[in-house]
Amino acid sequence: MVYVLKDDFPEIEAYAKKHKINLSQLGREALKIRISPESDQYLNGLNDGLDVGMNAIRESNWAQMVFPSGRTFADLICDELERKKYGLSGKGKRKTKDTERDSEGVSPAPDEEG
């Protein structure tokens, strides 16, 4: 059994219906892709793309606007992208004062809640 976020379920269900596969098959395929060696190539490419985007944002003059907190617009945007990046790959989660929350995006199983 796999627990998914309530908000994600309609999209998952629609995908399975569109591709005419049941949810169990979709789950098996997703897990197999995730644990296969090729999945690292995909994630590495995705992460490389996010890095290129974050560098472009940091180098942009318009993103250097400083907020009263002392942080730039680029800092805020790149921090959010890094949260997404590490949430997607599940690797190298970096914690800063702005990223203290868990970026996994997965609900705990009912018996794991404390």
GUKOLDREN-876921 format. One record per residue (C-alpha): residue in one letter; x, y, z; residue number from 1. Coordinates in nm, 2 decimals. Layout:
<nodes>
<node residu="a" u="X" v="Y" w="Z" num="NUM"/>
...
</nodes>
This chain:
<nodes>
<node residu="m" u="0.00" v="0.00" w="0.00" num="1"/>
<node residu="v" u="0.12" v="0.35" w="-0.09" num="2"/>
<node residu="y" u="0.00" v="0.67" w="0.08" num="3"/>
<node residu="v" u="-0.02" v="0.97" w="-0.14" num="4"/>
<node residu="l" u="-0.12" v="1.33" w="-0.07" num="5"/>
<node residu="k" u="-0.49" v="1.39" w="-0.10" num="6"/>
<node residu="d" u="-0.43" v="1.68" w="-0.34" num="7"/>
<node residu="d" u="-0.22" v="1.46" w="-0.57" num="8"/>
<node residu="f" u="-0.46" v="1.18" w="-0.60" num="9"/>
<node residu="p" u="-0.69" v="1.32" w="-0.87" num="10"/>
<node residu="e" u="-0.40" v="1.39" w="-1.09" num="11"/>
<node residu="i" u="-0.26" v="1.04" w="-1.04" num="12"/>
<node residu="e" u="-0.60" v="0.88" w="-1.10" num="13"/>
<node residu="a" u="-0.65" v="1.09" w="-1.42" num="14"/>
<node residu="y" u="-0.31" v="0.99" w="-1.55" num="15"/>
<node residu="a" u="-0.38" v="0.62" w="-1.49" num="16"/>
<node residu="k" u="-0.72" v="0.65" w="-1.66" num="17"/>
<node residu="k" u="-0.57" v="0.84" w="-1.96" num="18"/>
<node residu="h" u="-0.31" v="0.57" w="-2.01" num="19"/>
<node residu="k" u="-0.55" v="0.29" w="-1.94" num="20"/>
<node residu="i" u="-0.36" v="0.13" w="-1.66" num="21"/>
<node residu="n" u="-0.47" v="0.06" w="-1.30" num="22"/>
<node residu="l" u="-0.33" v="0.25" w="-1.01" num="23"/>
<node residu="s" u="-0.13" v="-0.06" w="-0.89" num="24"/>
<node residu="q" u="0.04" v="-0.09" w="-1.22" num="25"/>
<node residu="l" u="0.12" v="0.28" w="-1.22" num="26"/>
<node residu="g" u="0.27" v="0.25" w="-0.87" num="27"/>
<node residu="r" u="0.48" v="-0.05" w="-0.97" num="28"/>
<node residu="e" u="0.61" v="0.13" w="-1.27" num="29"/>
<node residu="a" u="0.69" v="0.45" w="-1.07" num="30"/>
<node residu="l" u="0.88" v="0.25" w="-0.81" num="31"/>
<node residu="k" u="1.07" v="0.06" w="-1.07" num="32"/>
<node residu="i" u="1.17" v="0.38" w="-1.25" num="33"/>
<node residu="r" u="1.27" v="0.54" w="-0.92" num="34"/>
<node residu="i" u="1.50" v="0.26" w="-0.82" num="35"/>
<node residu="s" u="1.65" v="0.19" w="-1.16" num="36"/>
<node residu="p" u="2.01" v="0.32" w="-1.24" num="37"/>
<node residu="e" u="1.87" v="0.52" w="-1.53" num="38"/>
<node residu="s" u="1.65" v="0.73" w="-1.29" num="39"/>
<node residu="d" u="1.97" v="0.90" w="-1.17" num="40"/>
<node residu="q" u="2.04" v="1.02" w="-1.53" num="41"/>
<node residu="y" u="1.70" v="1.18" w="-1.54" num="42"/>
<node residu="l" u="1.73" v="1.34" w="-1.20" num="43"/>
<node residu="n" u="2.08" v="1.46" w="-1.27" num="44"/>
<node residu="g" u="1.96" v="1.62" w="-1.59" num="45"/>
<node residu="l" u="1.67" v="1.78" w="-1.41" num="46"/>
<node residu="n" u="1.89" v="1.91" w="-1.13" num="47"/>
<node residu="d" u="2.14" v="2.04" w="-1.38" num="48"/>
<node residu="g" u="1.86" v="2.24" w="-1.55" num="49"/>
<node residu="l" u="1.75" v="2.38" w="-1.22" num="50"/>
<node residu="d" u="2.11" v="2.48" w="-1.14" num="51"/>
<node residu="v" u="2.13" v="2.66" w="-1.48" num="52"/>
<node residu="g" u="1.80" v="2.84" w="-1.40" num="53"/>
<node residu="m" u="1.91" v="2.94" w="-1.05" num="54"/>
<node residu="n" u="2.24" v="3.08" w="-1.18" num="55"/>
<node residu="a" u="2.06" v="3.28" w="-1.44" num="56"/>
<node residu="i" u="1.83" v="3.42" w="-1.17" num="57"/>
<node residu="r" u="2.13" v="3.51" w="-0.95" num="58"/>
<node residu="e" u="2.31" v="3.69" w="-1.23" num="59"/>
<node residu="s" u="2.00" v="3.89" w="-1.34" num="60"/>
<node residu="n" u="2.00" v="4.26" w="-1.24" num="61"/>
<node residu="w" u="1.62" v="4.26" w="-1.17" num="62"/>
<node residu="a" u="1.65" v="3.98" w="-0.92" num="63"/>
<node residu="q" u="1.89" v="4.18" w="-0.70" num="64"/>
<node residu="m" u="1.61" v="4.38" w="-0.54" num="65"/>
<node residu="v" u="1.67" v="4.36" w="-0.16" num="66"/>
<node residu="f" u="1.38" v="4.31" w="0.08" num="67"/>
<node residu="p" u="1.37" v="4.46" w="0.43" num="68"/>
<node residu="s" u="1.49" v="4.12" w="0.56" num="69"/>
<node residu="g" u="1.82" v="4.18" w="0.37" num="70"/>
<node residu="r" u="1.76" v="3.90" w="0.13" num="71"/>
<node residu="t" u="1.74" v="3.95" w="-0.24" num="72"/>
<node residu="f" u="1.46" v="3.84" w="-0.47" num="73"/>
<node residu="a" u="1.71" v="3.59" w="-0.63" num="74"/>
<node residu="d" u="1.78" v="3.44" w="-0.28" num="75"/>
<node residu="l" u="1.41" v="3.38" w="-0.22" num="76"/>
<node residu="i" u="1.34" v="3.23" w="-0.56" num="77"/>
<node residu="c" u="1.65" v="3.01" w="-0.56" num="78"/>
<node residu="d" u="1.58" v="2.89" w="-0.21" num="79"/>
<node residu="e" u="1.23" v="2.78" w="-0.32" num="80"/>
<node residu="l" u="1.38" v="2.61" w="-0.63" num="81"/>
<node residu="e" u="1.63" v="2.43" w="-0.41" num="82"/>
<node residu="r" u="1.35" v="2.30" w="-0.19" num="83"/>
<node residu="k" u="1.18" v="2.16" w="-0.49" num="84"/>
<node residu="k" u="1.51" v="2.02" w="-0.63" num="85"/>
<node residu="y" u="1.59" v="1.83" w="-0.32" num="86"/>
<node residu="g" u="1.24" v="1.72" w="-0.27" num="87"/>
<node residu="l" u="1.24" v="1.57" w="-0.62" num="88"/>
<node residu="s" u="1.56" v="1.38" w="-0.59" num="89"/>
<node residu="g" u="1.54" v="1.29" w="-0.23" num="90"/>
<node residu="k" u="1.92" v="1.33" w="-0.22" num="91"/>
<node residu="g" u="2.14" v="1.59" w="-0.05" num="92"/>
<node residu="k" u="1.86" v="1.77" w="0.13" num="93"/>
<node residu="r" u="2.02" v="2.09" w="0.25" num="94"/>
<node residu="k" u="1.88" v="2.26" w="0.55" num="95"/>
<node residu="t" u="1.91" v="2.63" w="0.60" num="96"/>
<node residu="k" u="1.72" v="2.87" w="0.83" num="97"/>
<node residu="d" u="1.47" v="2.90" w="0.54" num="98"/>
<node residu="t" u="1.44" v="2.53" w="0.45" num="99"/>
<node residu="e" u="1.39" v="2.37" w="0.79" num="100"/>
<node residu="r" u="1.07" v="2.20" w="0.68" num="101"/>
<node residu="d" u="1.07" v="1.85" w="0.54" num="102"/>
<node residu="s" u="1.09" v="1.87" w="0.16" num="103"/>
<node residu="e" u="0.99" v="1.51" w="0.09" num="104"/>
<node residu="g" u="0.62" v="1.60" w="0.03" num="105"/>
<node residu="v" u="0.51" v="1.25" w="0.15" num="106"/>
<node residu="s" u="0.25" v="1.20" w="0.41" num="107"/>
<node residu="p" u="0.34" v="0.96" w="0.69" num="108"/>
<node residu="a" u="0.16" v="0.63" w="0.70" num="109"/>
<node residu="p" u="-0.10" v="0.63" w="0.97" num="110"/>
<node residu="d" u="0.10" v="0.40" w="1.20" num="111"/>
<node residu="e" u="0.41" v="0.63" w="1.17" num="112"/>
<node residu="e" u="0.24" v="0.94" w="1.30" num="113"/>
<node residu="g" u="0.36" v="1.04" w="1.64" num="114"/>
</nodes>
